[in-house]
């Protein structure tokens, strides 16, 4: 039997959590991007009533309607629901909440999020209203596909300290309904989920790795090595290594690559990621923790030269990106499937 709040050292498991707190409840899904779509369809297929809330004129209205979901305006969906899930981009969350969600929330309605930014950095103050977080450790389309196949994804779960006692059981029920207890639901806090998520994105997944790929590609091509060959060796084969790490862990990956690759990585990796890199990582974490990154990010939408669109356009004009586009057009099948010469059995370079 689960006691609430749950033990933060142990994940919640699907078999121990009841859907009962969501029975007879209606969930408003405010936003229908990839994650909102996955949550809405998984909830529906778990027997939970769902209304999708979208602005008039949104092209996603037709997409949601074709999936058989009821679609209303944001205000109308909010007013008709017992649980309101805010699945909007971080930069839009506060504005939409103030104008179209907050004024229409029922007295006992709960708020839910799939990412902690808005609460962790004071964009939305839920007060003593029930407020919870269910953050799947998966991209939205992957969460949906896994659910349809009978699986799911791990999830991070949190409830604000001011929430009433019934919020935790409902949070857990919601996590079960969307498939986030099949890999374990790990209790956390809004702030810890948000800070660690942003740090992982910036230092590794969407920042550090991309810059490492760019630097390695430039190092080879600046020495005269062919751009296609450099792309294959520095970028294309990354999928192989990440897949092995995901399936077997770091040490398992080392055991499944060639001795040359393993020795080279073990001896040269620490030379590349040295104390100065770790110090800059600490600086990045400082900027996230004290709110500097959040303020910079929110302000960037008013600055054409510093905003995401301008930065992305500059990246797209790089030789690395151009080489990748050319190869992807020809090698889609190879990108989707690991080459047989890299199988676990052969371990060839």
C-alpha positions as CSV (number, residue, x, y, z in Angstrom):
1,X,0.0,0.0,0.0
2,X,1.3,3.4,-0.9
3,X,1.5,6.2,1.6
4,X,1.3,9.8,0.4
5,X,3.5,11.6,-0.3
6,X,5.4,8.6,-1.7
7,X,8.9,7.6,-0.7
8,X,11.2,9.7,-3.0
9,X,13.8,6.9,-3.0
10,X,11.4,4.4,-4.7
11,X,9.5,4.7,-8.0
12,X,5.8,4.3,-8.1
13,X,4.8,1.2,-10.1
14,X,1.7,0.8,-12.3
15,X,0.3,-2.2,-10.4
16,X,0.3,-0.3,-7.1
17,X,-1.6,2.8,-8.4
18,X,-5.3,3.1,-8.9
19,X,-7.0,5.1,-11.7
20,X,-9.9,5.7,-9.3
21,X,-9.0,9.4,-8.5
22,X,-9.5,10.2,-12.2
23,X,-12.8,8.3,-12.6
24,X,-15.7,10.8,-13.2
25,X,-13.1,13.5,-13.8
26,X,-12.7,15.5,-17.0
27,X,-9.3,16.6,-18.1
28,X,-8.7,19.7,-20.2
29,X,-5.6,19.4,-22.4
30,X,-4.6,23.0,-23.1
31,X,-2.4,22.6,-26.2
32,X,-2.1,19.8,-28.7
33,X,1.5,19.6,-29.7
34,X,3.4,16.3,-29.7
35,X,3.3,15.9,-26.0
36,X,-0.3,17.2,-25.6
37,X,-1.5,14.9,-28.2
38,X,0.2,11.9,-26.6
39,X,-1.3,12.7,-23.2
40,X,-4.8,13.3,-24.6
41,X,-4.9,10.1,-26.6
42,X,-3.4,8.0,-23.9
43,X,-5.8,9.4,-21.3
44,X,-8.7,8.7,-23.6
45,X,-7.6,5.2,-24.2
46,X,-7.3,4.7,-20.5
47,X,-11.0,5.5,-20.1
48,X,-10.6,9.2,-19.0
49,X,-12.7,12.0,-20.3
50,X,-10.7,14.5,-22.2
51,X,-11.4,17.9,-23.8
52,X,-8.8,19.7,-25.9
53,X,-8.5,23.5,-25.4
54,X,-7.2,25.4,-28.4
55,X,-7.5,29.0,-29.6
56,X,-9.9,29.7,-32.5
57,X,-8.1,29.3,-35.8
58,X,-5.5,26.9,-34.5
59,X,-4.6,24.3,-37.2
60,X,-4.4,21.8,-34.4
61,X,-8.1,22.0,-33.8
62,X,-8.8,19.9,-36.9
63,X,-6.0,17.4,-36.0
64,X,-7.5,16.8,-32.6
65,X,-11.0,16.5,-34.0
66,X,-9.9,13.9,-36.5
67,X,-8.6,11.9,-33.6
68,X,-12.1,11.8,-32.2
69,X,-11.4,14.3,-29.4
70,X,-13.8,17.1,-28.3
71,X,-12.3,20.5,-29.0
72,X,-13.3,23.8,-27.4
73,X,-11.7,27.2,-26.8
74,X,-9.2,27.4,-24.0
75,X,-11.6,29.2,-21.7
76,X,-14.5,26.8,-22.4
77,X,-12.3,23.7,-21.9
78,X,-11.0,25.1,-18.7
79,X,-14.4,25.9,-17.3
80,X,-15.7,22.4,-18.1
81,X,-12.9,20.4,-16.5
82,X,-11.8,19.1,-13.2
83,X,-8.1,18.8,-14.1
84,X,-6.4,21.4,-16.4
85,X,-3.2,20.3,-18.1
86,X,-1.1,23.2,-19.4
87,X,0.8,21.8,-22.4
88,X,1.9,25.1,-23.9
89,X,5.4,26.3,-24.8
90,X,7.2,27.8,-21.7
91,X,7.3,31.3,-23.2
92,X,3.5,31.4,-23.8
93,X,2.4,29.7,-20.5
94,X,2.0,32.7,-18.3
95,X,0.2,34.9,-20.8
96,X,-2.4,32.2,-21.7
97,X,-2.9,31.3,-18.1
98,X,-3.6,34.9,-17.0
99,X,-6.0,35.6,-19.9
100,X,-7.8,32.3,-20.6
101,X,-7.2,29.8,-17.9
102,X,-7.0,31.4,-14.5
103,X,-10.3,33.4,-14.8
104,X,-12.2,30.2,-15.7
105,X,-10.8,27.6,-13.3
106,X,-13.4,26.0,-11.1
107,X,-13.0,26.3,-7.3
108,X,-11.7,22.7,-6.9
109,X,-10.0,22.2,-10.3
110,X,-6.5,21.0,-10.3
111,X,-3.6,22.2,-12.5
112,X,-1.2,19.9,-14.1
113,X,2.1,20.3,-16.0
114,X,4.4,18.1,-18.1
115,X,7.4,20.4,-17.4
116,X,8.2,22.4,-14.3
117,X,9.4,25.7,-15.8
118,X,6.2,27.8,-15.2
119,X,6.0,26.9,-11.5
120,X,9.7,26.6,-10.8
121,X,10.4,30.1,-12.1
122,X,7.3,31.9,-10.9
123,X,5.5,32.3,-14.2
124,X,2.4,30.8,-12.6
125,X,1.5,30.8,-8.9
126,X,-1.0,28.0,-8.2
127,X,-1.4,29.1,-4.6
128,X,-3.0,26.4,-2.5
129,X,-4.8,24.8,-5.5
130,X,-3.9,21.2,-6.3
131,X,-1.0,21.4,-8.7
132,X,1.0,18.4,-10.0
133,X,3.7,17.5,-12.5
134,X,3.9,14.4,-14.7
135,X,7.0,14.7,-16.9
136,X,7.6,11.7,-19.2
137,X,11.2,11.0,-20.0
138,X,10.3,10.6,-23.6
139,X,9.4,12.6,-26.7
140,X,5.6,12.8,-27.2
141,X,5.3,10.7,-30.3
142,X,7.5,8.0,-28.7
143,X,5.3,8.0,-25.6
144,X,2.2,7.5,-27.7
145,X,3.8,4.7,-29.8
146,X,5.0,2.9,-26.6
147,X,1.6,3.2,-25.0
148,X,-0.1,1.7,-28.1
149,X,2.4,-1.2,-28.1
150,X,1.5,-1.9,-24.4
151,X,4.6,-0.2,-23.0
152,X,5.3,3.3,-21.7
153,X,8.1,5.5,-20.4
154,X,9.6,6.5,-17.1
155,X,8.2,9.7,-15.6
156,X,9.1,12.3,-13.0
157,X,6.2,13.2,-10.6
158,X,5.8,16.2,-8.3
159,X,3.2,18.0,-6.3
160,X,3.5,21.6,-4.9
161,X,3.9,21.8,-1.1
162,X,0.7,23.8,-0.8
163,X,-1.4,21.3,-2.6
164,X,-4.2,19.5,-0.7
165,X,-3.6,15.8,0.3
166,X,-5.7,14.4,-2.6
167,X,-3.3,15.8,-5.2
168,X,-0.7,13.0,-4.9
169,X,-3.1,10.1,-5.6
170,X,-4.5,12.0,-8.6
171,X,-1.0,12.8,-9.9
172,X,-0.1,9.1,-9.7
173,X,-3.4,8.1,-11.4
174,X,-2.7,10.6,-14.2
175,X,0.8,9.2,-14.6
176,X,-0.6,5.7,-14.9
177,X,-3.2,6.7,-17.4
178,X,-0.6,8.3,-19.8
179,X,1.8,5.3,-19.5
180,X,4.4,6.9,-17.2
181,X,4.4,4.2,-14.5
182,X,5.3,1.3,-16.8
183,X,8.9,2.5,-16.5
184,X,8.5,3.8,-13.0
185,X,7.2,7.1,-11.7
186,X,10.0,8.9,-9.8
187,X,9.0,11.5,-7.2
188,X,10.8,14.8,-7.5
189,X,10.0,18.5,-7.2
190,X,9.0,21.1,-9.8
191,X,12.3,22.9,-9.4
192,X,14.5,19.8,-9.5
193,X,12.9,18.5,-12.6
194,X,13.1,21.9,-14.4
195,X,16.7,22.7,-13.4
196,X,18.1,19.2,-14.2
197,X,16.1,19.1,-17.5
198,X,17.5,22.5,-18.6
199,X,21.0,21.6,-17.6
200,X,20.9,18.3,-19.4
201,X,19.6,20.0,-22.6
202,X,22.2,22.8,-22.5
203,X,25.3,21.0,-21.3
204,X,24.7,17.7,-23.1
205,X,21.7,16.9,-25.3
206,X,21.0,20.0,-27.3
207,X,24.0,22.1,-26.6
208,X,27.2,20.3,-25.6
209,X,26.8,17.4,-28.0
210,X,26.0,19.5,-31.0
211,X,28.9,21.8,-30.4
212,X,31.2,18.8,-29.9
213,X,30.0,17.4,-33.3
214,X,30.5,20.8,-34.9
215,X,34.1,21.1,-33.5
216,X,35.1,17.6,-34.5
217,X,33.7,18.0,-38.0
218,X,35.5,21.3,-38.4
219,X,38.8,19.8,-37.1
220,X,38.8,17.1,-39.8
221,X,37.6,19.3,-42.6
222,X,40.0,22.1,-41.7
223,X,42.8,19.6,-42.1
224,X,41.5,18.7,-45.6
225,X,39.5,15.6,-44.8
226,X,36.4,15.0,-46.9
227,X,33.3,16.5,-45.5
228,X,31.2,13.4,-46.1
229,X,33.7,11.1,-44.4
230,X,33.9,13.6,-41.5
231,X,30.2,13.6,-41.1
232,X,29.9,9.8,-41.1
233,X,32.6,9.4,-38.5
234,X,31.7,12.3,-36.2
235,X,27.9,12.6,-36.5
236,X,26.3,9.7,-38.3
237,X,27.7,7.1,-36.0
238,X,26.6,8.9,-32.8
239,X,23.3,7.0,-33.0
240,X,25.1,3.7,-32.6
241,X,26.8,4.7,-29.4
242,X,23.8,6.4,-27.8
243,X,21.7,3.3,-28.6
244,X,24.3,1.0,-27.0
245,X,24.5,3.3,-23.9
246,X,20.7,3.4,-23.7
247,X,20.4,-0.4,-23.8
248,X,23.5,-1.5,-21.9
249,X,24.9,1.5,-19.9
250,X,28.3,3.1,-20.3
251,X,30.3,0.0,-19.4
252,X,28.1,-2.2,-21.5
253,X,28.7,0.1,-24.5
254,X,32.5,-0.2,-24.0
255,X,32.3,-4.0,-24.0
256,X,30.4,-3.9,-27.3
257,X,32.8,-1.7,-29.4
258,X,36.3,-2.5,-30.7
259,X,39.3,-2.5,-28.3
260,X,40.8,0.4,-30.3
261,X,37.6,2.5,-29.9
262,X,37.3,1.6,-26.2
263,X,40.9,2.5,-25.4
264,X,40.8,5.7,-27.5
265,X,37.7,6.9,-25.7
266,X,38.9,6.0,-22.3
267,X,42.2,7.8,-22.7
268,X,41.3,10.8,-24.9
269,X,37.8,11.6,-23.6
270,X,39.1,12.9,-20.2
271,X,41.7,15.1,-22.0
272,X,38.8,16.7,-24.0
273,X,36.4,17.1,-21.2
274,X,38.8,18.5,-18.6
275,X,38.5,20.7,-15.5
276,X,37.8,23.8,-17.5
277,X,34.8,22.3,-19.2
278,X,33.5,21.1,-15.9
279,X,33.9,24.6,-14.5
280,X,31.9,26.1,-17.4
281,X,29.2,23.4,-16.8
282,X,29.0,24.7,-13.2
283,X,28.6,28.2,-14.5
284,X,25.7,27.1,-16.8
285,X,24.1,25.4,-13.8
286,X,24.4,28.6,-11.8
287,X,22.6,30.6,-14.5
288,X,19.8,28.1,-14.5
289,X,19.5,27.9,-10.7
290,X,19.4,31.6,-10.1
291,X,16.9,32.3,-12.9
292,X,19.3,34.2,-15.3
293,X,18.6,31.7,-18.1
294,X,14.9,31.8,-17.6
295,X,14.9,35.6,-17.8
296,X,17.2,35.6,-20.8
297,X,15.0,33.0,-22.6
298,X,11.8,34.9,-22.0
299,X,13.4,38.2,-23.1
300,X,14.8,36.6,-26.3
301,X,11.4,36.5,-27.9
302,X,11.4,40.2,-28.2
303,X,14.9,40.3,-29.8
304,X,15.1,39.4,-33.5
305,X,18.9,39.0,-33.5
306,X,19.1,36.9,-30.3
307,X,15.9,34.9,-30.6
308,X,15.7,31.2,-31.4
309,X,14.7,31.7,-35.0
310,X,17.8,33.8,-35.8
311,X,20.1,31.4,-34.0
312,X,18.6,28.4,-35.7
313,X,19.0,30.1,-39.1
314,X,22.7,30.7,-38.5
315,X,23.2,27.1,-37.5
316,X,21.4,25.9,-40.6
317,X,23.8,27.8,-42.8
318,X,26.8,25.9,-41.4
319,X,28.8,23.4,-43.5
320,X,28.0,20.7,-41.0
321,X,24.2,21.2,-41.4
322,X,24.5,21.4,-45.2
323,X,26.5,18.2,-45.4
324,X,24.0,16.5,-43.1
325,X,21.0,17.5,-45.3
326,X,22.7,16.2,-48.4
327,X,23.5,12.8,-46.8
328,X,20.1,12.4,-45.1
329,X,18.4,12.8,-48.5
330,X,20.3,9.7,-49.7
331,X,20.7,7.6,-46.6
332,X,17.4,7.7,-44.7
333,X,17.3,3.9,-44.4
334,X,20.9,3.9,-43.0
335,X,20.0,6.6,-40.5
336,X,17.0,4.6,-39.2
337,X,18.8,1.3,-38.8
338,X,22.2,0.4,-37.4
339,X,24.5,-1.1,-40.1
340,X,25.0,-4.8,-39.7
341,X,28.8,-4.3,-39.7
342,X,28.3,-2.5,-36.3
343,X,26.4,-5.4,-34.7
344,X,27.1,-6.7,-31.3
345,X,28.4,-9.9,-32.7
346,X,31.1,-8.5,-35.0
347,X,32.2,-5.4,-33.1
348,X,34.0,-4.2,-36.2
349,X,35.2,-0.7,-36.6
